[in-house]
Amino acid sequence: MGTVGAMLKHPADVYPLIKLKMALKQAEKQIPQEPHWSFCYSMLHKVSRSFALVIQQLGTELRNAVCIFYLVLRALDTVEDDTSIAADVKVPILIAFHQHIYNRDWHFACGTKDYKVLMDQFHHVSTAFLELERGYQEAIEDITKRMGAGMAKFILKEVETVDDYDEYCHYVAGLVGLGLSKLFYASGSEDLAPDSLSNSMGLFLQKTNIIRDYLEDINEIPKSRMFWPREIWSKYVNKLEDLKYEENSEKAVQCLNDMVTNALIHAEDCLKYMSELRDDAIFRFCAIPQIMAIGTLALCYNNIQVFRGVVKMRRGLTARVIDRTKTMADVYGSFFDFSCMLKSKVDKNDPNAAKTLKRIEAIQNTCRNSGTLSKRSLYVLKSGPKYNPLVMVILFIVLAIIFSQLSATRHQY
């Protein structure tokens, strides 16, 4: 009943949710037949269904390159994340990973669930990688080499300062931004974006994930790996794990707000990067995750639930973002709306309130100055008309019948 209740509360989510479900099913049907490509795209759907959906709109050649780039880095990340691997074993693998992608026989047992399958059958990824154009291969190899070296560095080093935090996020996500920009350029679809903007695209996403995933990461077995910088959290508690205890709730929220404020510094760069993209498919591929990031930050800000459970955008709103993000006007509108939500949550007594408000105002000014806020089709915070619950239930039944008939029809062919 939770999903139905959410739909009744947010009826504007219903149609985008149905479209999203159908798009996911269609994407799964488009998986290539060749064994290695079939494995890669099937694995992509398992480790990130949303990412698998947004790359479907890319042209075939670029889509294949981005798919392999994602899986190579996901495999690299699986090695880094596996806390059961001793450092003296893990570090050499991370450093040499860019060489392993050329070896069809290489694999390494680590990770759990789908990630274990990815690592056990990595030869499929290598086989697909070797079929890419040389320009794509060089870009993927370069980023994998730099990322592996950076990860290895932070296996042996704690995140102490904000500079350390930015450096770590650069290695694990900023380089993804640089790599994607290289792939876009290699495809001939885009000019090569400045490294600083590409880096910010990655950092904005990564910092959002680090903030959102505090509780999952701090409770990781056999041991936690955390990347909140000591320079920030030590202003509020003696130990990072103290943030999850109820008696420290006030300090925990203040620390959280400090972290969100730090992440917001990248938003303007992200807007500039996206505003310079020419290809519609690449634009949507880049824009949707960035809107999800600022939406997640708005939800996390001043929210003690970050330390109690999972905080994320509701599925219906995610579906609306995916469905209606078409132009830069939609991006400016979404950033403006979510920054308004964030601004409404700022407590003037928060130690970082002035800094937070300054960064929010900078984002809003960029959106206003675009002159496009009135041209957008995506209003993430606009309240729609109220619907009678009985009417909505009838609508759900009709839509369910239509959807089941469509599915049955497709199965007949």
KEKE-3310 file (N, C-alpha, C; in steps of 0.2 Angstrom, whole numbers, plus 5000, padded with zeros to 4 digits):
npx = (5004:5011:5017:5005:4999:5008:5006:4993:4995:5003:4998:5003:5014:5010:5009:5022:5029:5023:5028:5041:5043:5039:5049:5060:5058:5058:5071:5078:5075:5082:5095:5110:5114:5127:5138:5147:5143:5130:5132:5138:5128:5117:5123:5125:5112:5109:5117:5115:5101:5095:5105:5108:5096:5097:5108:5103:5098:5109:5120:5124:5138:5144:5137:5140:5154:5152:5145:5155:5165:5159:5157:5170:5175:5167:5170:5183:5180:5174:5184:5191:5182:5180:5182:5188:5199:5216:5227:5240:5238:5227:5232:5242:5233:5224:5233:5238:5226:5222:5230:5225:5213:5215:5217:5210:5209:5210:5204:5197:5193:5181:5170:5152:5137:5129:5141:5151:5149:5152:5165:5170:5168:5174:5181:5172:5169:5182:5184:5173:5178:5190:5185:5181:5183:5199:5202:5192:5196:5209:5205:5198:5207:5217:5210:5206:5219:5223:5213:5214:5227:5225:5215:5223:5232:5223:5220:5229:5229:5221:5206:5208:5208:5199:5204:5210:5198:5192:5202:5202:5188:5190:5198:5190:5178:5178:5187:5179:5171:5180:5184:5172:5169:5180:5176:5164:5170:5178:5169:5165:5154:5154:5163:5179:5177:5182:5194:5191:5178:5172:5177:5170:5158:5158:5162:5151:5141:5148:5150:5137:5133:5142:5137:5124:5125:5130:5126:5125:5138:5146:5142:5147:5152:5167:5173:5171:5172:5176:5173:5170:5177:5189:5192:5180:5170:5176:5173:5162:5160:5169:5172:5169:5159:5151:5141:5130:5123:5109:5110:5118:5112:5109:5121:5125:5116:5121:5134:5131:5124:5135:5142:5134:5133:5147:5146:5138:5146:5150:5139:5137:5147:5143:5131:5136:5144:5134:5126:5134:5133:5130:5124:5108:5105:5117:5116:5104:5108:5119:5112:5101:5106:5113:5102:5095:5105:5106:5093:5093:5102:5095:5085:5092:5098:5098:5092:5089:5086:5096:5105:5099:5092:5087:5088:5081:5076:5058:5052:5042:5045:5058:5055:5048:5058:5066:5058:5054:5065:5072:5077:5089:5083:5074:5083:5089:5077:5074:5086:5084:5071:5074:5084:5077:5069:5079:5083:5072:5074:5084:5091:5092:5100:5110:5127:5133:5124:5125:5134:5129:5117:5122:5128:5117:5110:5119:5117:5104:5104:5111:5102:5091:5097:5098:5087:5077:5068:5054:5052:5052:5048:5048:5043:5048:5043:5031:5015:5002:4985:4972:4966:4952:4952:4945:4943:4956:4960:4951:4957:4970:4966:4961:4973:4981:4975:4976:4990:4993:4987:4995:5007:5004:5001:5014:5021:5015:5021)
npy = (4994:5006:5011:5013:5023:5033:5037:5041:5052:5059:5062:5067:5059:5047:5044:5046:5036:5024:5026:5025:5012:5004:5008:5003:4990:4989:4993:4982:4972:4976:4971:4966:4951:4944:4935:4941:4955:4954:4949:4961:4971:4965:4964:4978:4982:4975:4980:4994:5000:5012:5019:5011:5013:5027:5027:5021:5030:5035:5035:5020:5016:5025:5022:5009:5011:5019:5010:5000:5007:5011:4998:4994:5003:5001:4988:4990:4998:4989:4981:4990:4993:4981:4976:4965:4961:4961:4975:4974:4965:4971:4984:4982:4977:4987:4997:4991:4989:4994:4988:4975:4975:4973:4960:4945:4934:4937:4938:4941:4936:4943:4955:4955:4946:4953:4960:4951:4941:4950:4952:4938:4935:4943:4943:4944:4958:4962:4957:4964:4977:4976:4977:4990:5006:5013:5025:5026:5016:5021:5032:5026:5017:5027:5034:5024:5020:5031:5032:5020:5022:5033:5027:5018:5025:5031:5020:5018:5030:5041:5052:5067:5081:5094:5097:5084:5077:5082:5078:5064:5062:5067:5057:5045:5050:5062:5060:5051:5060:5067:5057:5053:5065:5064:5053:5058:5067:5059:5053:5062:5070:5081:5096:5095:5096:5108:5102:5106:5109:5096:5088:5094:5090:5076:5077:5083:5073:5062:5067:5069:5056:5051:5058:5054:5041:5038:5031:5017:5015:5017:5007:4996:4979:4969:4980:4998:5010:5026:5043:5055:5071:5073:5086:5093:5084:5084:5095:5094:5081:5069:5056:5049:5040:5043:5052:5045:5042:5044:5054:5063:5070:5084:5089:5081:5084:5097:5094:5087:5097:5105:5097:5096:5109:5111:5102:5109:5119:5115:5115:5126:5125:5113:5117:5125:5117:5108:5117:5119:5108:5100:5089:5081:5069:5066:5077:5074:5062:5067:5077:5071:5063:5074:5082:5073:5073:5086:5086:5076:5081:5091:5085:5078:5088:5095:5085:5072:5059:5054:5049:5038:5030:5027:5040:5046:5051:5050:5037:5041:5054:5053:5047:5057:5066:5059:5058:5071:5079:5088:5099:5113:5123:5115:5109:5121:5125:5114:5114:5127:5125:5114:5121:5130:5123:5118:5130:5134:5125:5129:5133:5147:5148:5138:5134:5135:5143:5155:5154:5143:5149:5158:5151:5144:5155:5159:5149:5150:5163:5160:5152:5161:5171:5164:5166:5157:5151:5152:5144:5131:5113:5105:5104:5102:5104:5110:5111:5100:5099:5093:5077:5066:5052:5041:5042:5041:5028:5021:5025:5019:5006:5005:5008:4998:4987:4991:4991:4977:4971:4977:4971:4957:4957:4960:4949:4940:4941)
npz = (5000:5002:4990:4982:4991:4990:4977:4977:4984:4977:4963:4950:4948:4943:4928:4923:4931:4926:4912:4915:4920:4909:4900:4906:4905:4891:4888:4894:4884:4874:4875:4868:4858:4857:4867:4876:4876:4879:4893:4898:4897:4903:4916:4919:4920:4932:4942:4941:4938:4934:4928:4918:4910:4907:4898:4887:4878:4871:4856:4847:4847:4856:4867:4870:4873:4885:4893:4895:4901:4913:4919:4920:4929:4940:4943:4947:4958:4966:4970:4978:4988:4995:5010:5016:5009:5011:5013:5007:4997:4990:4985:4975:4965:4962:4957:4945:4938:4926:4916:4917:4910:4897:4896:4893:4901:4914:4930:4947:4962:4972:4982:4983:4979:4964:4961:4964:4954:4943:4945:4944:4931:4923:4911:4901:4901:4897:4885:4877:4879:4871:4859:4856:4848:4846:4852:4862:4870:4874:4882:4892:4898:4902:4912:4921:4925:4932:4942:4949:4955:4963:4971:4978:4985:4994:5001:5010:5017:5028:5026:5030:5029:5021:5009:5007:5006:4994:4985:4986:4981:4969:4963:4963:4957:4951:4941:4933:4928:4920:4911:4905:4898:4889:4882:4876:4868:4860:4852:4844:4846:4855:4861:4869:4886:4899:4911:4924:4925:4922:4932:4943:4940:4943:4957:4963:4962:4969:4982:4986:4987:4997:5008:5009:5011:5024:5036:5031:5027:5039:5046:5040:5037:5036:5043:5044:5031:5029:5022:5026:5030:5043:5046:5045:5053:5066:5072:5078:5084:5094:5088:5072:5071:5082:5077:5074:5085:5096:5106:5101:5092:5088:5086:5076:5065:5062:5058:5047:5039:5037:5028:5017:5013:5009:4998:4989:4983:4971:4962:4953:4943:4938:4932:4922:4914:4909:4902:4891:4883:4867:4861:4862:4868:4875:4883:4891:4897:4906:4913:4921:4932:4939:4943:4951:4961:4967:4972:4981:4990:4995:5001:5011:5019:5035:5041:5051:5049:5040:5048:5053:5045:5028:5016:5002:4986:4982:4972:4962:4959:4955:4943:4936:4934:4926:4915:4911:4909:4897:4892:4894:4901:4909:4918:4924:4930:4939:4948:4953:4960:4969:4976:4982:4991:4999:5005:5012:5023:5030:5046:5055:5066:5064:5063:5051:5043:5037:5027:5020:5015:5006:4996:4991:4986:4976:4967:4964:4958:4946:4940:4938:4931:4919:4912:4908:4917:4915:4905:4906:4907:4917:4934:4949:4962:4960:4965:4960:4954:4965:4967:4968:4978:4975:4962:4958:4961:4953:4941:4942:4941:4928:4921:4925:4919:4905:4904:4907:4896:4886:4889:4887:4874:4868:4872:4863:4851)
capx = (5000:5015:5017:4999:4998:5012:5003:4987:4997:5007:4995:5007:5019:5008:5010:5029:5031:5021:5032:5048:5042:5039:5056:5065:5057:5061:5079:5080:5074:5087:5101:5113:5114:5133:5138:5151:5139:5124:5134:5139:5122:5113:5126:5123:5105:5108:5121:5112:5095:5094:5111:5106:5091:5099:5113:5100:5097:5115:5121:5126:5145:5146:5133:5145:5160:5151:5144:5161:5169:5156:5158:5177:5176:5163:5175:5189:5177:5173:5191:5193:5177:5180:5186:5191:5205:5222:5230:5246:5235:5223:5235:5245:5228:5222:5238:5238:5220:5222:5233:5221:5207:5217:5218:5204:5209:5210:5198:5199:5187:5180:5164:5147:5131:5131:5148:5155:5148:5155:5173:5172:5167:5177:5183:5167:5171:5188:5182:5170:5183:5195:5181:5180:5188:5206:5201:5188:5201:5214:5202:5196:5214:5220:5206:5207:5226:5224:5209:5217:5233:5222:5212:5228:5234:5219:5219:5234:5229:5214:5203:5209:5207:5194:5208:5210:5191:5192:5207:5199:5183:5193:5201:5185:5172:5180:5190:5174:5168:5185:5183:5166:5171:5185:5172:5160:5174:5180:5163:5164:5148:5155:5170:5182:5176:5188:5194:5189:5170:5171:5179:5165:5152:5159:5162:5144:5138:5151:5149:5130:5133:5145:5133:5118:5127:5134:5124:5127:5146:5148:5140:5149:5156:5170:5175:5169:5177:5172:5176:5169:5184:5190:5192:5173:5166:5179:5171:5155:5160:5176:5173:5164:5153:5147:5136:5124:5120:5104:5112:5122:5107:5109:5128:5125:5113:5125:5139:5127:5123:5141:5144:5130:5136:5153:5145:5135:5150:5151:5133:5137:5151:5139:5126:5140:5146:5128:5124:5138:5133:5126:5120:5103:5106:5122:5114:5100:5113:5122:5108:5097:5110:5114:5096:5094:5110:5103:5087:5095:5105:5089:5081:5096:5099:5094:5087:5092:5085:5102:5109:5094:5090:5089:5085:5082:5070:5053:5052:5038:5048:5063:5052:5046:5064:5069:5053:5053:5071:5073:5081:5093:5078:5072:5089:5089:5071:5075:5090:5080:5066:5077:5088:5071:5067:5084:5083:5067:5075:5090:5090:5097:5105:5115:5133:5135:5118:5126:5138:5124:5112:5126:5129:5110:5109:5123:5114:5097:5105:5113:5096:5087:5100:5098:5081:5073:5064:5047:5051:5054:5042:5049:5042:5049:5040:5025:5009:4997:4978:4970:4962:4948:4955:4941:4945:4963:4960:4949:4962:4975:4964:4961:4980:4984:4972:4980:4997:4994:4986:5001:5012:5002:5002:5021:5023:5013:5026)
capy = (5000:5012:5014:5016:5029:5038:5039:5045:5059:5063:5059:5068:5054:5041:5043:5045:5030:5019:5026:5022:5004:5002:5010:4998:4983:4990:4993:4975:4968:4978:4968:4962:4944:4942:4933:4946:4961:4952:4949:4967:4975:4962:4966:4985:4982:4973:4985:5001:5000:5019:5021:5007:5017:5034:5027:5019:5035:5037:5031:5013:5016:5029:5018:5003:5013:5021:5004:4997:5012:5010:4992:4993:5007:4997:4982:4993:5000:4983:4979:4995:4993:4975:4977:4959:4961:4964:4981:4972:4962:4976:4990:4981:4976:4994:5000:4987:4987:4997:4983:4969:4976:4970:4952:4941:4928:4940:4939:4941:4934:4948:4957:4950:4946:4954:4962:4945:4939:4954:4950:4931:4934:4950:4942:4947:4965:4963:4955:4969:4982:4976:4978:4997:5010:5014:5032:5025:5012:5025:5036:5021:5015:5032:5036:5018:5020:5037:5031:5015:5024:5037:5023:5014:5030:5032:5014:5019:5037:5044:5058:5071:5088:5095:5095:5077:5075:5084:5074:5057:5062:5068:5050:5040:5052:5068:5056:5048:5066:5068:5051:5054:5071:5061:5048:5062:5070:5054:5051:5068:5074:5087:5098:5093:5101:5109:5097:5109:5108:5089:5086:5096:5085:5070:5078:5084:5066:5058:5070:5068:5049:5050:5061:5050:5034:5038:5025:5011:5015:5017:5000:4991:4973:4968:4986:5003:5014:5032:5048:5062:5073:5075:5093:5095:5081:5084:5101:5092:5075:5066:5051:5050:5035:5046:5055:5040:5041:5049:5059:5068:5072:5091:5090:5077:5088:5103:5092:5085:5103:5107:5093:5098:5116:5109:5099:5114:5123:5112:5116:5131:5122:5108:5120:5128:5111:5105:5122:5119:5102:5101:5083:5080:5062:5067:5081:5070:5057:5070:5081:5068:5062:5080:5084:5069:5074:5092:5084:5072:5085:5095:5080:5076:5094:5096:5079:5067:5052:5052:5045:5033:5025:5028:5046:5046:5054:5045:5034:5044:5060:5051:5045:5063:5069:5056:5059:5078:5083:5088:5105:5116:5126:5110:5109:5127:5125:5109:5117:5132:5122:5111:5125:5134:5118:5118:5136:5134:5121:5132:5136:5153:5146:5133:5137:5137:5145:5161:5151:5139:5153:5162:5146:5143:5161:5159:5144:5153:5168:5157:5149:5166:5174:5160:5168:5151:5148:5152:5140:5124:5108:5101:5108:5097:5106:5113:5106:5099:5099:5088:5072:5062:5046:5035:5043:5039:5021:5018:5026:5014:4999:5005:5008:4991:4983:4993:4989:4970:4969:4978:4966:4951:4958:4960:4942:4936:4942)
capz = (5000:5002:4983:4980:4995:4987:4970:4978:4987:4971:4956:4944:4947:4940:4921:4923:4934:4921:4907:4917:4920:4902:4897:4909:4901:4884:4889:4895:4878:4869:4877:4863:4858:4858:4874:4880:4876:4883:4900:4900:4897:4909:4922:4920:4923:4939:4947:4941:4933:4932:4924:4912:4907:4904:4893:4881:4873:4867:4850:4849:4848:4862:4872:4871:4877:4891:4897:4897:4905:4919:4922:4922:4935:4945:4945:4951:4965:4970:4974:4983:4993:4999:5016:5018:5006:5014:5009:5003:4991:4986:4982:4968:4960:4960:4953:4939:4935:4919:4912:4917:4906:4891:4897:4893:4905:4921:4935:4954:4967:4978:4981:4985:4975:4957:4960:4963:4947:4938:4945:4942:4924:4920:4904:4896:4900:4894:4878:4875:4879:4866:4852:4856:4845:4850:4855:4868:4874:4877:4887:4898:4901:4906:4918:4925:4928:4937:4947:4953:4958:4968:4976:4981:4989:5000:5005:5016:5020:5030:5024:5036:5028:5016:5003:5006:5003:4987:4981:4986:4977:4962:4961:4962:4954:4946:4935:4929:4924:4914:4907:4901:4893:4884:4877:4872:4863:4855:4848:4839:4847:4859:4862:4875:4891:4904:4917:4931:4925:4922:4939:4947:4938:4947:4964:4965:4963:4974:4988:4988:4989:5003:5013:5009:5013:5030:5040:5028:5027:5045:5049:5035:5040:5043:5046:5040:5027:5029:5019:5029:5032:5050:5047:5046:5058:5072:5075:5081:5089:5095:5084:5067:5073:5087:5074:5073:5092:5097:5111:5097:5086:5086:5083:5069:5060:5061:5054:5040:5035:5035:5023:5012:5011:5005:4991:4985:4980:4964:4958:4948:4938:4934:4927:4916:4910:4905:4897:4885:4879:4861:4859:4866:4871:4880:4888:4896:4901:4911:4917:4925:4938:4943:4946:4957:4966:4971:4975:4987:4995:4998:5006:5017:5023:5041:5041:5056:5046:5037:5053:5056:5039:5021:5013:4995:4982:4980:4965:4957:4958:4950:4936:4933:4932:4920:4909:4909:4908:4890:4890:4900:4905:4914:4923:4929:4935:4944:4952:4957:4964:4975:4981:4986:4996:5004:5008:5017:5029:5034:5052:5056:5072:5062:5063:5044:5040:5032:5021:5016:5011:5001:4991:4988:4982:4970:4963:4962:4954:4940:4937:4936:4925:4912:4908:4906:4922:4913:4899:4908:4907:4924:4940:4954:4968:4959:4967:4955:4956:4970:4964:4972:4979:4972:4954:4957:4962:4946:4936:4943:4939:4921:4918:4926:4914:4899:4905:4907:4889:4882:4890:4884:4866:4866:4872:4858:4845)
cpx = (5004:5016:5011:4997:5002:5009:4997:4989:5000:5004:4999:5013:5017:5010:5018:5032:5029:5026:5039:5048:5043:5046:5061:5064:5059:5068:5081:5080:5079:5094:5104:5114:5121:5135:5142:5147:5133:5126:5135:5133:5117:5116:5125:5116:5104:5112:5119:5107:5094:5099:5110:5101:5093:5104:5109:5099:5103:5116:5125:5134:5147:5143:5137:5151:5158:5149:5150:5165:5166:5157:5166:5178:5172:5167:5180:5186:5176:5179:5192:5188:5177:5185:5190:5197:5211:5225:5236:5244:5231:5227:5238:5239:5225:5226:5239:5232:5219:5225:5228:5215:5209:5218:5212:5203:5209:5204:5200:5192:5186:5173:5158:5141:5133:5138:5153:5155:5152:5163:5175:5172:5169:5179:5178:5168:5177:5187:5179:5174:5187:5191:5180:5185:5194:5205:5197:5193:5206:5211:5200:5202:5217:5216:5206:5214:5226:5219:5212:5223:5230:5219:5217:5231:5230:5217:5224:5234:5222:5212:5203:5206:5201:5198:5209:5204:5190:5196:5204:5193:5185:5195:5195:5179:5174:5183:5185:5171:5173:5185:5177:5166:5175:5181:5167:5164:5177:5175:5162:5157:5149:5162:5173:5181:5182:5188:5191:5181:5169:5172:5173:5159:5152:5159:5155:5141:5141:5150:5142:5130:5136:5141:5127:5119:5130:5132:5126:5134:5148:5147:5143:5153:5161:5172:5173:5174:5173:5176:5174:5175:5184:5190:5185:5170:5169:5177:5164:5155:5167:5177:5168:5158:5149:5141:5129:5120:5115:5105:5116:5118:5108:5116:5128:5122:5117:5131:5136:5127:5129:5144:5140:5132:5142:5151:5142:5139:5152:5145:5134:5142:5147:5134:5130:5142:5140:5126:5128:5138:5128:5121:5114:5103:5111:5120:5109:5104:5116:5118:5104:5100:5111:5108:5094:5099:5107:5097:5088:5098:5100:5085:5085:5098:5095:5090:5091:5091:5092:5106:5105:5092:5092:5085:5086:5075:5065:5054:5048:5042:5054:5061:5050:5052:5067:5064:5053:5059:5073:5078:5085:5088:5075:5077:5089:5083:5072:5080:5087:5075:5069:5081:5083:5069:5073:5085:5078:5069:5081:5088:5095:5102:5110:5121:5136:5129:5120:5130:5133:5120:5116:5127:5122:5109:5113:5120:5108:5099:5107:5107:5092:5090:5100:5092:5076:5068:5056:5046:5052:5047:5043:5048:5042:5045:5033:5019:5004:4990:4976:4965:4958:4951:4952:4943:4952:4963:4957:4954:4968:4973:4964:4968:4983:4982:4976:4987:4998:4992:4991:5006:5011:5003:5009:5023:5021:5017:5033)
cpy = (5006:5015:5017:5023:5035:5041:5043:5052:5063:5060:5061:5063:5048:5039:5042:5039:5024:5019:5023:5015:5001:5003:5005:4992:4983:4989:4986:4971:4970:4976:4964:4955:4941:4940:4938:4952:4959:4952:4956:4971:4972:4964:4973:4986:4980:4977:4992:5001:5007:5021:5017:5010:5023:5033:5024:5024:5037:5033:5025:5013:5019:5025:5012:5005:5015:5015:5001:5001:5011:5004:4991:4997:5004:4991:4985:4995:4995:4980:4984:4994:4986:4975:4971:4957:4964:4970:4979:4968:4967:4981:4988:4980:4982:4997:4997:4986:4989:4992:4976:4969:4974:4963:4949:4936:4931:4940:4939:4940:4939:4951:4952:4951:4948:4956:4956:4942:4943:4952:4943:4931:4940:4949:4944:4954:4966:4962:4961:4975:4982:4977:4986:5000:5012:5020:5030:5021:5016:5029:5032:5019:5021:5034:5030:5018:5025:5035:5025:5017:5029:5033:5020:5019:5031:5025:5014:5026:5038:5050:5063:5078:5088:5095:5088:5074:5076:5080:5067:5057:5063:5061:5046:5043:5058:5065:5053:5054:5067:5063:5052:5060:5068:5057:5052:5065:5065:5052:5056:5072:5080:5089:5095:5098:5102:5104:5100:5107:5100:5086:5088:5092:5079:5071:5079:5078:5062:5061:5069:5060:5048:5053:5056:5043:5033:5032:5018:5010:5014:5010:4994:4985:4971:4975:4992:5007:5021:5038:5055:5065:5075:5082:5096:5091:5082:5091:5100:5086:5073:5060:5051:5045:5038:5050:5051:5039:5046:5055:5065:5071:5079:5092:5086:5081:5094:5100:5090:5092:5106:5104:5095:5104:5115:5107:5105:5119:5121:5113:5121:5129:5117:5111:5123:5122:5109:5110:5122:5113:5103:5095:5082:5074:5063:5071:5078:5065:5061:5074:5077:5066:5068:5083:5080:5070:5080:5090:5080:5076:5089:5091:5079:5082:5094:5090:5073:5060:5050:5047:5039:5028:5028:5035:5046:5049:5049:5043:5038:5051:5059:5050:5052:5067:5066:5057:5066:5082:5083:5094:5108:5120:5122:5109:5115:5127:5120:5111:5122:5129:5119:5115:5129:5129:5118:5124:5137:5130:5124:5135:5141:5152:5141:5137:5139:5140:5151:5158:5147:5143:5157:5157:5144:5149:5162:5154:5147:5159:5166:5155:5155:5170:5171:5163:5163:5148:5147:5147:5132:5120:5104:5105:5103:5098:5109:5108:5106:5099:5093:5083:5068:5055:5040:5036:5040:5031:5018:5019:5021:5007:4999:5005:5001:4986:4984:4990:4981:4968:4971:4973:4959:4951:4957:4953:4937:4936:4940)
cpz = (5000:4995:4981:4984:4992:4981:4972:4981:4982:4965:4950:4943:4943:4933:4920:4925:4929:4915:4909:4917:4913:4898:4900:4906:4894:4884:4889:4889:4873:4870:4871:4863:4859:4865:4879:4881:4880:4891:4902:4901:4903:4915:4924:4923:4930:4944:4947:4936:4930:4927:4917:4907:4903:4898:4886:4876:4869:4861:4852:4851:4855:4868:4875:4875:4884:4896:4899:4902:4912:4923:4924:4929:4941:4948:4950:4958:4969:4974:4979:4989:4997:5004:5019:5014:5009:5010:5005:4997:4986:4982:4975:4963:4957:4955:4946:4935:4928:4914:4912:4912:4899:4891:4898:4898:4913:4924:4942:4958:4972:4977:4983:4979:4968:4956:4960:4957:4942:4939:4943:4935:4921:4913:4899:4895:4896:4886:4874:4874:4873:4859:4851:4851:4849:4854:4862:4873:4878:4883:4893:4901:4905:4912:4923:4929:4934:4943:4952:4957:4964:4974:4981:4987:4995:5004:5011:5019:5022:5027:5030:5035:5022:5009:5001:5003:4996:4983:4981:4981:4970:4959:4959:4958:4949:4940:4930:4925:4918:4909:4902:4896:4887:4879:4873:4866:4857:4850:4843:4840:4851:4859:4868:4881:4896:4909:4923:4931:4925:4929:4944:4946:4943:4954:4967:4967:4969:4981:4991:4990:4996:5009:5014:5013:5020:5034:5037:5028:5034:5048:5045:5039:5035:5046:5041:5037:5026:5026:5021:5032:5039:5051:5048:5052:5065:5075:5079:5086:5089:5090:5078:5068:5078:5084:5074:5080:5093:5102:5107:5091:5084:5083:5076:5064:5058:5056:5047:5036:5033:5028:5016:5009:5007:4998:4986:4981:4972:4959:4952:4942:4934:4930:4921:4911:4906:4900:4891:4881:4873:4859:4864:4870:4877:4886:4894:4900:4907:4916:4922:4932:4942:4946:4952:4962:4970:4975:4981:4992:4999:5003:5012:5021:5029:5043:5045:5053:5042:5042:5056:5051:5032:5019:5006:4992:4981:4973:4960:4955:4953:4943:4932:4930:4926:4914:4906:4908:4901:4888:4896:4904:4911:4920:4927:4933:4940:4950:4957:4962:4970:4979:4985:4992:5001:5008:5013:5023:5033:5040:5054:5061:5070:5061:5056:5040:5035:5026:5016:5012:5005:4995:4987:4984:4976:4965:4960:4957:4947:4936:4934:4930:4919:4908:4906:4911:4919:4907:4900:4908:4914:4930:4946:4960:4967:4961:4962:4958:4961:4966:4969:4972:4975:4964:4953:4957:4955:4941:4936:4940:4931:4918:4919:4921:4907:4899:4904:4900:4885:4882:4887:4877:4864:4867:4867:4851:4846)
residu = (MET:GLY:THR:VAL:GLY:ALA:MET:LEU:LYS:HIS:PRO:ALA:ASP:VAL:TYR:PRO:LEU:ILE:LYS:LEU:LYS:MET:ALA:LEU:LYS:GLN:ALA:GLU:LYS:GLN:ILE:PRO:GLN:GLU:PRO:HIS:TRP:SER:PHE:CYS:TYR:SER:MET:LEU:HIS:LYS:VAL:SER:ARG:SER:PHE:ALA:LEU:VAL:ILE:GLN:GLN:LEU:GLY:THR:GLU:LEU:ARG:ASN:ALA:VAL:CYS:ILE:PHE:TYR:LEU:VAL:LEU:ARG:ALA:LEU:ASP:THR:VAL:GLU:ASP:ASP:THR:SER:ILE:ALA:ALA:ASP:VAL:LYS:VAL:PRO:ILE:LEU:ILE:ALA:PHE:HIS:GLN:HIS:ILE:TYR:ASN:ARG:ASP:TRP:HIS:PHE:ALA:CYS:GLY:THR:LYS:ASP:TYR:LYS:VAL:LEU:MET:ASP:GLN:PHE:HIS:HIS:VAL:SER:THR:ALA:PHE:LEU:GLU:LEU:GLU:ARG:GLY:TYR:GLN:GLU:ALA:ILE:GLU:ASP:ILE:THR:LYS:ARG:MET:GLY:ALA:GLY:MET:ALA:LYS:PHE:ILE:LEU:LYS:GLU:VAL:GLU:THR:VAL:ASP:ASP:TYR:ASP:GLU:TYR:CYS:HIS:TYR:VAL:ALA:GLY:LEU:VAL:GLY:LEU:GLY:LEU:SER:LYS:LEU:PHE:TYR:ALA:SER:GLY:SER:GLU:ASP:LEU:ALA:PRO:ASP:SER:LEU:SER:ASN:SER:MET:GLY:LEU:PHE:LEU:GLN:LYS:THR:ASN:ILE:ILE:ARG:ASP:TYR:LEU:GLU:ASP:ILE:ASN:GLU:ILE:PRO:LYS:SER:ARG:MET:PHE:TRP:PRO:ARG:GLU:ILE:TRP:SER:LYS:TYR:VAL:ASN:LYS:LEU:GLU:ASP:LEU:LYS:TYR:GLU:GLU:ASN:SER:GLU:LYS:ALA:VAL:GLN:CYS:LEU:ASN:ASP:MET:VAL:THR:ASN:ALA:LEU:ILE:HIS:ALA:GLU:ASP:CYS:LEU:LYS:TYR:MET:SER:GLU:LEU:ARG:ASP:ASP:ALA:ILE:PHE:ARG:PHE:CYS:ALA:ILE:PRO:GLN:ILE:MET:ALA:ILE:GLY:THR:LEU:ALA:LEU:CYS:TYR:ASN:ASN:ILE:GLN:VAL:PHE:ARG:GLY:VAL:VAL:LYS:MET:ARG:ARG:GLY:LEU:THR:ALA:ARG:VAL:ILE:ASP:ARG:THR:LYS:THR:MET:ALA:ASP:VAL:TYR:GLY:SER:PHE:PHE:ASP:PHE:SER:CYS:MET:LEU:LYS:SER:LYS:VAL:ASP:LYS:ASN:ASP:PRO:ASN:ALA:ALA:LYS:THR:LEU:LYS:ARG:ILE:GLU:ALA:ILE:GLN:ASN:THR:CYS:ARG:ASN:SER:GLY:THR:LEU:SER:LYS:ARG:SER:LEU:TYR:VAL:LEU:LYS:SER:GLY:PRO:LYS:TYR:ASN:PRO:LEU:VAL:MET:VAL:ILE:LEU:PHE:ILE:VAL:LEU:ALA:ILE:ILE:PHE:SER:GLN:LEU:SER:ALA:THR:ARG:HIS:GLN:TYR)
# end
